[in-house]
Amino acid sequence: MISLEDVYNVVAATVPLYFSMILAYISMKWWRLFTPNQCAGINMFVAKFSIPLLSFQVISHNNPYKMNLNLICADFLQKLLAVVVLIGITKISSRGRLNWIITGVSLFTLPNTLILGIPLLKAMYGVEAESLLSQIVVLQSLVWYNLLLFLFELNATYAAPVTPSETTGDQEAPQEAESKEGEGETNISRTRRAKTMVILLTVGKKLLRNPNFHATLLGLIWASIHFRWNVKLPEIVDNSIKILSTGGLGMAMFSLGLFMASRPNIIACGIKMAVITMSMKFITGPALMAVASLAVRARGTVFKVAIVQAALPQGIVPFVFAKEYNIHPDILSTGVIFGMLIALPIALAYYSILAL
């Protein structure tokens, strides 16, 4: 049973984030302290320094030798189902399809587990839930954020489709024209494959240069060393990382507040899209996780934690990446702002349903 003290702990964890966001909003909207270029610089600082160091800290403090296999499989399967659903929805119109797939994956498969989720689920299901949710955080930082960055880079690097070259077959014999047409299609196919390889290589190189990729990889390596041989980071190094990583989420919310102030309306994507966004987040996400958890035969606390964490609001990190790459940041900002406001009653509703 959740006590009033547990509810207070959850509120105490989220209110400071809103304080950072409101301060940024006032600074931009009323006081005009920042220019658009400065706002972009702040977001870049968060994306290139704060979030990678936060990812390193989260991953390096988790024991990789004690991961719950059912939870990992359910998490992977939920993401796969989400991509399938999104491909089906966006197949109606191919325009900007990859943009919407990236936005959808960010929206309802990457919840705010670090700040809101851990105190809430610990109050619901005890210490075991805290350990399980920490593993979800690690998977997000190590796998899904890097995959998200890969998709962002792929979208930014994608080359225009190759169109068949026009032929002057009016004066050619039918057999000769047909032969040239076949050769032309073969050449076009080869050109497309070559361009695809170039695009993938370019995206791979960009991802390898991204600080978040290196931070997550180093975090996994250090966690493997630390929990195998009980080796600790030097205090100087540990404190240096903590200084920047501790304020990572606060700075991300500050960047969100600046973005809100740059838009004419607080609900940047519009009321209709906001309703669709909230529906996807709090209904589709948990539903897909329920299917995935049942498929891998997750039971007991693992099943309940998987469902409730999927009903948490969208995380702030996907918004930072969306702002950096300019892919629907208005939708993701709405998901963060209003998702956190209604997250507690929705999570309690799922908690009550699962307790039946």
C-alpha positions, 0 to 999 in steps of 0.5 A: 500500500502506498503511503502519503510519505511515498506520494510526497517523495514522488512529488519531491522528485518531480517538482524541482524539474518543473522549477528548472523548466519554469525558471527557463521559461520566465528567463526567455519569455519575460526577461529575454536573457537568452538569444535563440543561438544561446538556447541552441548552445544550452541544448547542445551542452546537455546533449553532448556533455550532461546526458553522456556523463549521466548515462555513464554514471547510471550504467557504471552503477548497475551490476551487469551480471545480475540482469533479469532476462525476462524483463530484458526480453519484454523490453526488447519485444515491446520496442519491436512491436512499437516499431511494427505498429508505427510502420503500419500507421505511417504506411498510409503516407510515406512523407516523413515516415522515418520522422514519425517512427522516431517520434513514436518510439521516443514517445511511448517506449522511453519512459521517465524511469530515473527521476519519477519511476524509481521512487514511485515503483519502489513505493509500490513493489519494494526494493526488488522493483527499484533493482528492476527499474534500474535495469530498465534505465541501463537498457535505455542508456546503453541500447535505446538512446544509442539506437535513437541517435542512430535513427536521428543520424540516418534521417539527417543523412538520407539521400534522395531516391534514385530515379530511372534515367529517361531513355530515347527509345522512340527510334530503337528496336523493341528488343534493343530497348527492352535490353537497355531497360533491363540494364538500366534497372540493374544499374539503378539497383546497384546505385541504390545499394551503393548509396545505402552502404554510403549512408550507413557508413556515414551514419556509423561514423557519426554515431562513433563520434557521438559522446553518448556512444562512448560514455555508454560503452565505457560505462558498461566496461567499467561496470563489468570491471567494478562488479567483477573485481570490486575496483572503484573509480578514483575519487577525483574522477568520480566527483568530476563526473558527478558535478556535470551528470547530477545536473543533467536532467535539470539542464534538460528541463531548463532547455525544455523551458527555453523551447516552450518560451520560443513557441507562441503556445505552451502546447506547442503541437496543438490540443488535438495532437496533445490528446493523441500523444497522451493516448499513445503514451499511457494506453498504447505503451502499457498495452504493448508491454503487456503483450510483450511480457505475456509473450516472454512469460514474465510473472509476479513483480517483474510483470507488474513493474514492466507494465507500470513503468511503461505507463510512466511519462515520456523521458526528457532525454528524447526531447533533447535529441529531438531538439538537437536534430529538429524532429518533432520537438514540439510533440515530445515537449508536450509529452514531457510537460503534461505527461508528468502532470498526470503521471501519478494518478495514471500510474496509481490506476494501473497499480490498482488494476494489477492488484486485482 
